Each structure stands twice: as structure tokens, then as C-alpha cells.
Amino acid sequence: MHIEEKQLKEFILDSGLVSRADFAKAEKESTESGISIGKILVKKGSITEDDLRRMQAYILGIPFVDLKGQHVDFEILSLIPEPIARNHNIVAFRKGKDSLEVAMLDTEDLAAIDFIRKKTGFKILPRLTDTESVKSALLSYQKSLKAEFGDIIQKEANTLKAISDKTGDEEVSEDDLKKLAEDVPVVRIVDTLLKHAIIQDASDIHIEPMETQVLVRYRIDGLLHDAMVLPKNVAGGITARIKVLANLKLDEKRIPQDGRFKIDMNNEKVSFRVSTLPVYYGEKTVMRLLRDNVSGFTLEVLGFHGDGLEILHRATKLSTGMILTTGPTGSGKTTTLYTMLDILNTPDINISTIEDPIEYQMKRINQTQVKPEIGFTFATGLRTLVRQDPDVIMVGEIRDTETASLAINAALTGHLVLSTLHTNSAAGTIARLLDMKIEPFLLTSTISVIIAQRLIRRLADTKEKYTLTKEEIGQLEKIVDLERVMKSLKDEKIVDKNAKWDDMVMYRPKPSPDSEDGYKSRVGIHEVLRVTNSIKDLIMKGVPTEVIEEQAKKEGMLTMLEDGVFKAVQGITTVEEVLRVVSSAE
């Protein structure tokens, strides 16, 4: 079932999904590199992997199936063992008299097809599908958290009570705690917590001891959700188990501890950054989930577009200067920087980073973890990095005057420096650095681009359309410049040149079995401020932040709020979600 490259090229052109200019560039790159034009277009963000699969299905004459939100009979689903389904991205969804239809991402995975044929005795009929369909079907393998934990707690009640009795004893030794942490029910509970967090794309797990119970919460798409309430007697065992995994001191309950561990699930490596904190009823544990591999992201996928996207692509071609990303914790700053590093990561460039913590691991990049407890800080690490002959330096975060001064000095002496700060807007970054006692002339000599960003929830596929009322337009005009947004929409050909807000189609969330609140995953809203000559003049004059922002807007910068409304018109999100995120961060 091989597709000829000529067939694929013809189909892509005919599909109209890719402009002729983008196609010509990709075709040239394909000829030079020997890589399929389909893979190049996916890498550039011109089409998605699912677009490519739909084309392949059509060319091969294989049906394409969409399983999102559909109920698959568990009896049929379980014909393929869960590990095989997960490792090979293949699920059984329909059974005939002597045949079994399977949805898969790669119909050339003959080993998986042959294994299932031998195991089931059915004739296997492969169907192409998309990643979200596979993910949706795989969720059906999982019993609910409540049922799974209920089984564990019911079967192991006596063991858990014994663990509770021991962990409540202040004199319990570290060796005893380690043995308790290896008890089967505790291991099963923690493994289940981690597994479900990964499946549900949670970014954080909160385990909170209360007076009579333990509350488990997951942060999904930026919002905390109650996942499970467990009996109080499991708290000590769970904490001990996580401490063992993260190599923390088991018998230390009086002070906070930080650690890290990694697991491999479904061929995906996930790191967990662990933080424990003494609270009134015990120790609260929070785990941040970090996917190790960030390659494959593009600036377009992260939500950049138009002039902002062009500015960033030009900035990555600079050999000196600074690119800064700003925003609150959890706003995707590090992911943006790593995506830019991925673009810069070519054989002729030496890239070094100093981070706390190392959130993603990237090939061919020299990544260093700070260790403040032994005096190895961002500042000391940065001093060493500049002697390591780097072309590009990434500083995880500028936290103090010393680090800021060293980063600016590195940018002045022939390096491209990428870093993050905690500020509310792109223009506000200038004031923050001035507060750190950085001289204005150094800022104008080094900073090239400042990005401010937030993460907003994406609408699921089940969204519904509506048009804005005059009252809604009037309310929106009070907080956002709709004329500027409309100009950008027309410039990027998102809407017709005669479009008006009165007849603009917008979107609302529509709950579905696959998405309880009508949202799924997140995307960034950004403001990209290029430090032009006019903005440099304003910095030297020491004008307020508002004046700098106003000048940047005159030069074409969309604010985060305007970018959010822009994406609401595209059907990516809702106006309500944009206002929730931007107003809560200001």
C-alpha cells in the first residue's frame, strides 16, 4: 500500500490546502533533502498530519474513519490488547461475521496487522484515522478513576490500614517508610494516578490531604478539576511512594522538598517535577508533567501568525541580540523558546542552555541544570556558558539584576540570547529591566523582540455558530479596538474584504461525550513587540509603558486581547475565554 510521490504531489496541489508558493518551496526542499513533500509540509505547519492521512486514505482507496465522540463496544475494543493498541496506535471498532475493522494511523504497520489476525482469527480490514480518534478510543480502555481506585481500596483495605497506622507514627524509620512505599496497593494507586494524568493530558497533579479524606485534582487545559477523593488512610503511603520515585527524604516531613522522576508510557517519556509542602493535615504534593520531546512544534502551531510570525522568523536569523518571552507561570513561555531553539538547532550552530528545571530534553543542545543549594545559579552558569563558544544561549529565567546584566553582556558580545521574564505585557518588560538597574542604552543595543503570551482553551470540534448582537459589539468595543482586529483579519485574508462585525460568525462551546465543557487543549495568544528605532528612542527618553505600547500598536503589533478576538473569529476559541484569561492575568 505504497503511495507514489508523484500521486501525492498531484493530490496536494488539487486539494487547495496549500498555496502554490508554499508548495513550490516544499517541493524544492523535498528534491534537495529526499524527504517526502508531505512530511515537509507537515513540519512547516502548512498541513496537519491528519490532513496528510486523509489524502493518503483517498489515494490508497482506504476508508477514513472518525471515531471522535463515538462509543466503541468494549467487547470489540478488547479484541486488541491495550498495550498493542497503544504502542501501535490501532483500535478495533467494528466486527463482521469473519472480519474485523481496525482504525490505525499507519496502515503499513504490517506486523501489528499480522499479530491481530493471528490472535483473533479474523480477516483484518485496515482503516486510516486521525490521532484524536485513536486517543478517544483508547480512553475507552480505561475504567473510571473511581472504579479503578475503588477496586484497589476494597481489595487492599487491611494493608492500607496498616500503612496508615505506621505512617502516622512520628518515629517510623526511613527503611520502614521505603518498605511501605513499595507495598502493592500504594504502588497501584500512584501508578493509576500517573497513568490517568498522562491520558487526560493533565499539566499538574495535586494531592491534597484534608481532615477526613485525600483530594486528587488534575489541571487540564489550565483549569483544576477534581479527579478523585480517596480515604484519609492512603495519604501517608502515597506521599512515601512519590518521595521514593523522586529520590526525596522519606522521613523529612517538616520542610518542603523538590525532586524529579521520569516514566516511559506508550513510548512517550514523561518527566514529573515533584514539590512537597507541609500543610495542616500532612504533606501536600504537586507534580508537574513535562513531556520530554518538544520537537515537532512550530511557531504556527503555537498560535503565531501574520506580522508577529514574520518578526520571529527574522529574529531567529540574527546572530546577536535578545529575544524575550514574558508572562505568568504556566503561560507556555518555555515551550515558545524551545520551539525557536528547534528552528535554530542546525549542525553549524552551538546552542547552550542554563535552566531551572530542564523541562524538555533536546538532541544536540547542551542543557545545564542550576543547583542553587551548591551555589550554581543562573548567574554563575551564564558566566561559564559564554566561555563554551556558544552561538545561541538560552537562560531559563532572568530573576535578578546579576543574571540580567550577564545576559545583556552576552548579547552584546556576539551571542543570540533567549530568555523569559515574569511581566504582564511585552511593553512592560522594558520597565521591569529598568527596575533591575539595567541602563536604557544597553536595552536598546541588545533587545530585538519581546513576546508576551497567555494560553487559552481551544474549542472542540462540536462548536456551534452564532452572530454578535449590536449590544455585544458595543460592549466589546469598550475593551478592544475592533477596527484594528478587522484590519488584521482582512490583511491575512481570514475574512472577506467587505466583512463587518454585524454579520461576523462567531463560535460557542458545545459539550459532547468527548469534551464535557466544549473545549479541548490550549493554544497561545500573543503580542510580539519588535524593538524598532522609534521604540528605542522612547526607551532612551524614559517614557511610561503605555506610550511604548501605543507606539508598537501604531507599528502593527496586536495586543494579546486583540489576538484573542482574532482567534475567536477564526473559531479557535471564544471571546469569553479570551476575556477570562487576559483579565485574570492583568
C-alpha positions in Angstrom: 0.0 0.0 0.0 2.8 2.4 -1.0 1.9 5.9 -2.3 3.9 7.2 -5.2 5.4 10.7 -4.5 4.0 11.9 -7.9 0.5 10.9 -6.9 0.8 12.6 -3.5 2.1 15.9 -5.1 -0.7 16.0 -7.6 -3.3 15.4 -4.9 -1.9 18.0 -2.6 -2.0 20.6 -5.3 -5.5 19.7 -6.3 -6.7 19.8 -2.7 -6.2 23.5 -2.4 -5.0 23.1 1.2 -1.6 24.5 0.3 -0.8 27.7 -1.7 1.2 27.2 -4.9 4.0 29.3 -3.4 4.3 27.1 -0.3 4.0 24.0 -2.4 6.9 25.2 -4.7 9.1 25.9 -1.6 8.3 22.5 -0.1 8.8 20.7 -3.5 12.3 22.3 -3.8 13.2 21.2 -0.3 11.9 17.7 -0.9 14.0 17.4 -4.0 17.1 18.6 -2.2 16.6 16.5 1.0 15.0 13.4 -0.3 12.2 13.7 2.3 8.6 13.3 1.2 6.8 16.5 0.4 4.0 15.5 2.7 6.3 15.3 5.7 7.9 18.7 4.8 4.5 20.4 4.6 3.5 18.9 8.0 6.8 20.1 9.5 6.2 23.6 8.2 2.7 23.7 9.5 1.1 24.1 6.0 -1.0 20.9 6.6 -1.6 18.8 9.7 -0.6 15.1 10.0 -4.3 14.3 9.9 -4.8 16.2 6.6 -1.9 14.1 5.2 -3.5 10.9 6.4 -6.9 11.8 4.8 -5.1 12.4 1.5 -3.2 9.1 1.8 -6.5 7.3 2.6 -8.1 8.8 -0.6 -5.2 7.9 -2.8 -4.9 4.3 -1.5 -8.7 3.9 -1.6 -8.8 3.0 2.1 -11.8 4.3 4.0 -11.1 7.1 6.5 -13.0 6.8 9.8 -13.6 9.4 12.5 -14.1 7.8 16.0 -14.2 11.0 18.0 -17.1 11.0 20.4 -18.3 7.6 19.2 -19.0 4.8 21.6 -17.0 1.7 20.7 -18.3 -1.6 22.2 -15.8 -2.7 24.8 -16.2 -6.3 23.7 -14.9 -5.4 20.2 -12.3 -2.9 21.5 -10.8 -5.5 23.9 -10.1 -7.9 21.0 -6.8 -6.0 20.7 -4.8 -5.9 23.9 -4.4 -2.4 25.3 -0.5 -2.4 25.2 -0.7 -3.4 21.5 -3.4 -0.7 20.8 -1.3 2.0 22.5 2.1 1.0 21.1 0.8 0.7 17.5 -2.0 3.3 17.5 -4.5 0.7 16.3 -8.0 0.1 17.7 -10.8 -2.4 16.7 -14.1 -0.7 16.2 -16.4 -2.9 14.1 -16.8 -6.6 13.8 -18.3 -8.6 10.9 -19.1 -12.3 10.6 -15.5 -13.2 9.8 -13.8 -9.8 9.6 -12.6 -7.1 12.0 -12.3 -3.4 11.0 -9.4 -1.6 12.7 -8.6 2.1 12.7 -4.9 3.0 12.6 -2.5 5.8 12.0 -0.1 3.7 9.8 -1.7 1.1 7.6 1.8 0.0 6.6 2.3 -1.4 10.1 2.1 -5.0 8.8 3.5 -6.5 12.0 0.6 -5.2 14.1 -2.0 -6.3 11.5 -0.5 -9.8 11.3 -0.4 -10.1 15.1 -4.1 -9.2 15.4 -5.1 -11.5 12.6 -3.3 -14.4 14.3 -4.7 -13.5 17.7 -8.4 -13.0 16.7 -8.7 -15.3 13.7 -10.5 -12.6 11.8 -9.7 -11.1 8.4 -8.3 -7.6 9.3 -9.7 -4.6 7.4 -7.4 -1.6 8.0 -8.9 1.9 8.0 -7.0 5.1 8.3 -8.0 7.5 11.1 -6.6 10.6 12.9 -4.7 11.0 16.2 -7.7 12.4 18.1 -9.9 9.4 17.1 -7.3 6.9 18.4 -6.9 8.9 21.6 -10.7 8.9 22.1 -10.9 5.2 21.5 -8.0 4.4 23.8 -9.8 6.3 26.7 -12.5 3.6 26.5 -9.9 1.0 27.7 -9.7 2.9 31.0 -12.1 2.2 33.7 -13.1 5.4 35.5 -10.8 6.6 38.2 -13.5 5.9 40.8 -14.0 2.3 39.7 -10.2 1.6 39.5 -9.4 3.1 42.8 -12.5 1.5 44.4 -11.2 -1.9 43.4 -7.8 -1.2 44.8 -9.1 0.2 48.1 -11.7 -2.6 48.6 -9.2 -5.4 47.9 -6.4 -4.0 49.9 -8.3 -2.4 52.8 -6.3 -4.2 55.6 -2.9 -3.4 54.0 -3.8 0.2 53.6 -4.9 0.5 57.2 -1.6 -1.0 58.3 0.2 1.6 56.2 -1.9 4.3 57.7 -1.1 3.2 61.2 2.6 3.2 60.5 2.9 6.4 58.6 1.0 8.2 61.3 3.9 7.3 63.7 6.4 10.1 64.0 9.2 7.6 64.9 8.9 5.5 61.8 12.3 4.9 60.2 13.3 5.7 56.7 13.7 2.0 55.9 10.2 1.2 57.1 8.8 4.1 55.1 10.6 2.7 52.0 9.1 -0.7 52.5 5.6 0.8 52.9 6.1 2.8 49.7 6.7 -0.5 47.9 3.5 -2.1 49.1 1.4 -3.3 46.1 -1.7 -1.2 46.8 0.2 2.0 47.2 2.2 1.3 44.0 -1.0 0.6 42.1 -2.7 3.8 43.4 0.2 6.0 42.4 0.7 4.3 39.0 -3.0 4.8 38.3 -2.8 8.5 39.2 0.1 9.0 36.9 -1.4 6.9 34.1 -4.7 8.8 34.1 -3.0 12.2 34.3 -1.0 11.3 31.1 -4.0 10.0 29.3 -6.1 13.1 30.1 -3.2 15.5 29.1 -3.1 17.0 32.6 -0.3 19.5 33.2 -0.3 19.1 37.0 -1.4 16.6 39.7 -2.4 18.0 43.1 -2.7 15.5 46.0 -4.1 17.4 49.0 -4.6 15.8 52.5 -7.7 17.0 54.3 -9.3 16.2 57.6 -11.1 13.1 56.6 -10.0 12.4 53.0 -7.4 13.0 50.3 -8.4 15.1 47.4 -6.8 14.4 44.0 -7.1 17.2 41.4 -5.8 17.4 37.8 -5.1 20.7 36.0 -6.3 20.1 32.4 -6.2 22.9 29.8 -5.3 25.4 32.6 -8.2 24.6 34.9 -8.2 22.4 38.0 -10.7 19.5 38.1 -11.5 17.2 41.0 -10.4 13.8 39.8 -10.9 11.6 42.9 -11.5 11.6 46.6 -9.5 8.9 48.5 -9.7 7.7 52.1 -7.5 9.5 54.5 -5.6 6.4 55.4 -3.9 6.3 52.0 -2.2 9.7 52.3 1.0 8.7 54.0 1.6 5.8 51.7 1.0 7.8 48.5 3.4 10.6 49.7 6.0 8.0 50.6 5.7 6.3 47.2 6.2 9.6 45.4 9.2 10.5 47.5 10.8 7.2 46.7 10.3 7.8 42.9 11.6 11.4 43.2 14.6 10.4 45.5 13.4 12.6 48.4 14.0 12.1 52.1 11.2 9.9 53.3 11.4 10.8 57.0 11.5 14.5 56.4 8.0 15.9 56.8 8.7 19.3 58.3 10.2 21.2 55.4 9.4 21.5 51.6 11.2 19.2 49.2 11.7 19.2 45.4 12.6 16.4 43.2 12.0 14.8 39.8 11.4 11.4 38.2 10.7 10.0 34.7 8.4 7.3 33.4 8.0 5.8 29.9 4.4 5.2 28.9 3.2 4.3 25.4 6.7 5.0 24.0 6.4 8.6 25.4 8.8 9.7 28.1 7.2 11.9 30.7 9.0 13.7 33.5 7.3 14.6 36.7 8.6 17.6 38.7 7.7 17.0 42.3 7.1 19.5 45.1 6.1 18.6 48.7 4.8 21.1 51.2 3.9 20.6 54.9 0.2 21.6 55.5 -2.1 21.3 58.5 -3.3 17.8 57.7 0.0 16.3 56.4 2.0 17.0 53.2 0.6 18.3 50.0 2.2 17.0 46.9 2.1 18.7 43.5 3.6 17.1 40.3 4.1 19.0 37.1 4.0 16.8 34.0 6.7 17.6 31.4 6.8 15.8 28.0 10.4 15.3 27.2 10.2 15.8 23.5 9.1 19.2 22.2 10.4 18.7 18.6 7.6 18.8 16.0 6.1 22.1 17.3 6.1 25.0 15.0 5.5 28.7 15.8 2.3 28.4 13.7 1.1 25.5 15.8 1.7 27.6 18.9 -0.6 30.3 17.6 1.7 32.8 16.0 0.6 34.3 12.7 0.8 37.3 10.4 3.4 40.1 11.2 4.2 38.6 14.6 5.2 35.3 12.9 7.4 37.1 10.3 9.1 39.1 13.0 10.0 35.9 15.0 11.3 34.1 11.9 13.5 37.1 11.1 14.7 37.3 14.7 15.8 33.6 14.6 18.2 34.5 11.8 20.0 37.1 13.9 23.5 36.3 15.2 23.3 38.7 18.2 20.7 40.3 20.4 18.0 39.2 22.8 14.6 37.5 22.3 12.5 37.6 25.4 9.2 35.8 26.2 7.1 37.1 29.1 4.0 36.0 31.0 2.9 34.4 34.2 3.9 30.8 35.3 2.3 28.2 33.0 1.7 30.5 30.1 3.9 28.5 27.7 7.0 30.7 27.7 9.4 27.8 27.8 7.6 25.9 25.0 7.9 29.0 22.8 11.6 29.3 23.5 12.2 25.6 22.8 10.3 25.8 19.5 12.6 28.6 18.5 15.6 26.6 19.6 14.3 23.7 17.5 14.3 26.1 14.5 17.9 27.3 15.3 19.2 23.8 16.0 21.3 23.1 12.9 24.7 21.3 12.6 26.6 24.6 12.2 25.2 26.2 15.4 26.3 25.6 19.0 23.4 26.0 21.5 23.8 26.0 25.3 21.1 26.5 27.9 21.1 27.2 31.7 17.7 26.2 33.2 15.8 25.5 36.3 14.5 22.9 35.7 15.3 21.4 32.3 11.7 21.0 31.1 12.4 19.4 27.7 15.3 17.4 26.5 16.6 18.2 23.0 19.2 16.5 20.9 22.4 18.4 20.0 21.7 21.0 22.6 23.9 21.4 25.7 21.5 21.7 28.6 22.6 22.6 32.1 20.5 22.5 35.3 21.1 25.2 38.0 21.7 24.0 41.6 21.3 26.9 44.0 22.0 24.7 47.0 25.6 24.4 46.0 26.0 27.9 44.7 25.4 27.1 41.0 22.9 29.8 39.9 21.8 31.3 36.6 24.5 33.9 37.0 27.4 31.5 37.7 26.2 29.2 35.0 25.9 32.0 32.5 29.5 33.2 33.2 30.7 29.7 32.3 28.5 29.3 29.2 30.0 32.3 27.5 33.4 30.6 27.6 31.9 27.5 26.0 31.9 29.0 22.5 28.2 29.1 22.0 26.3 30.8 19.2 23.0 30.7 21.0 22.4 30.9 24.7 19.1 30.2 26.4 18.7 31.4 30.0 15.6 29.7 31.6 14.6 32.9 33.5 16.0 36.3 34.3 15.3 36.6 38.0 17.7 39.2 39.3 20.0 42.1 38.3 23.1 40.0 38.1 21.6 37.5 35.6 20.0 40.3 33.6 23.4 42.1 33.3 25.2 38.9 32.3 22.6 38.0 29.7 22.7 41.5 28.2 26.5 41.4 28.1 26.4 38.0 26.3 24.1 39.6 23.7 26.5 42.5 23.3 29.5 40.2 22.7 28.3 38.2 19.8 25.6 35.8 21.0 21.9 35.4 20.4 20.3 35.2 23.8 16.8 33.8 24.5 15.2 34.1 28.0 12.0 34.6 29.9 10.7 37.2 32.5 7.5 37.5 34.5 5.7 40.6 33.2 2.1 41.2 32.2 2.8 42.7 28.7 5.5 43.0 26.1 6.0 46.7 26.7 6.1 46.2 30.5 9.3 44.2 30.1 11.2 47.4 29.5 10.1 48.8 32.8 10.9 45.5 34.6 14.5 45.5 33.3 14.9 49.2 34.1 13.8 48.3 37.7 16.7 45.7 37.6 19.1 48.7 37.2 19.8 47.9 33.5 20.9 51.1 31.6 18.5 52.2 28.8 21.3 52.3 26.2 22.1 48.6 26.9 18.4 47.6 26.4 18.3 49.5 23.0 21.6 47.9 22.0 20.5 44.3 22.7 16.8 43.6 22.8 15.4 42.6 19.3 11.9 41.2 20.1 9.7 40.8 23.2 6.8 38.3 23.2 4.1 38.4 25.8 1.7 35.4 25.9 -1.1 33.5 27.7 -2.6 30.1 27.0 -6.3 29.9 26.1 -8.5 26.9 25.7 -9.3 25.7 22.2 -12.9 24.9 21.1 -13.6 21.3 20.5 -14.9 20.2 17.1 -18.5 20.3 18.3 -18.6 24.1 18.5 -21.7 26.0 17.3 -22.0 29.2 15.3 -23.7 32.5 16.3 -23.5 36.2 15.3 -22.8 39.1 17.6 -25.7 41.3 18.6 -25.2 45.1 18.5 -25.1 45.2 22.2 -22.4 42.6 22.3 -20.4 44.5 19.7 -20.8 47.7 21.7 -19.5 46.0 24.9 -16.6 44.5 23.0 -15.6 47.9 21.5 -15.2 49.3 25.0 -12.3 46.9 25.8 -10.7 46.1 22.4 -10.1 48.1 19.2 -12.3 46.1 16.8 -11.1 48.2 13.8 -7.5 47.0 14.3 -8.7 43.4 14.7 -10.8 43.6 11.5 -7.8 45.1 9.6 -5.6 42.2 10.6 -8.3 39.7 9.7 -8.6 41.2 6.2 -4.8 41.6 5.8 -4.4 37.9 6.5 -7.4 37.0 4.3 -9.2 35.3 7.2 -12.4 37.3 6.3 -13.7 38.9 3.1 -12.6 42.4 2.4 -16.2 43.6 2.8 -16.8 41.8 6.1 -18.4 43.7 9.0 -18.8 42.9 12.7 -22.6 43.0 12.4 -22.6 39.8 10.3 -19.4 38.2 11.7 -19.8 34.5 12.5 -18.5 33.6 16.0 -18.5 30.3 17.9 -19.7 28.9 21.2 -18.6 25.7 23.1 -20.9 22.8 22.7 -20.4 19.9 25.2 -20.0 16.4 23.8 -19.1 13.0 25.1 -15.5 13.7 24.1 -15.4 17.2 25.7 -17.5 17.9 28.8 -17.2 21.7 28.5 -16.8 22.0 24.8 -13.1 22.9 25.0 -10.1 20.7 24.2 -6.4 21.5 24.5 -4.9 25.0 24.5 -3.2 27.5 22.2 -1.3 30.7 22.7 -2.4 34.3 22.3 0.5 36.7 21.9 1.7 40.2 21.4 5.0 40.4 19.5 6.9 43.7 20.1 9.7 44.5 17.7 12.2 47.0 19.2 12.3 49.4 16.3 14.3 52.7 16.1 11.3 54.7 17.2 10.8 52.4 20.3 14.5 52.7 21.1 14.1 56.5 21.1 11.2 56.2 23.5 13.2 53.9 25.8 16.0 56.4 25.9 13.6 59.1 26.8 12.3 57.0 29.8 8.6 57.3 28.7 5.9 55.2 30.5 5.0 51.7 29.4 1.7 52.9 27.9 3.5 55.1 25.5 5.8 52.3 24.3 2.8 50.0 23.8 0.9 52.7 21.9 3.8 53.1 19.5 4.1 49.4 19.0 0.4 49.2 18.1 0.9 52.0 15.6 3.6 49.9 14.0 1.3 46.9 13.7 1.5 45.0 17.0 -1.7 43.2 18.0 -2.2 43.1 21.8 -3.0 39.8 23.4 -6.6 40.8 23.8 -6.8 41.7 20.1 -5.0 38.5 19.1 -7.5 36.6 21.2 -10.5 38.2 19.4 -8.7 37.4 16.1 -8.6 33.7 17.1 -12.3 33.8 18.2 -13.3 34.9 14.7 -11.3 32.0 13.3 -13.3 29.6 15.5 -10.3 28.6 17.5 -11.7 29.9 20.8 -14.4 32.1 22.3 -14.5 35.8 23.2 -15.5 34.7 26.8 -12.4 32.5 27.1 -10.1 35.3 25.9 -11.6 37.8 28.4 -11.3 35.2 31.2 -7.6 34.6 30.6 -6.4 38.1 29.8 -8.4 39.9 32.6 -7.3 37.3 35.2 -3.6 37.8 34.3 -3.7 41.6 34.4 
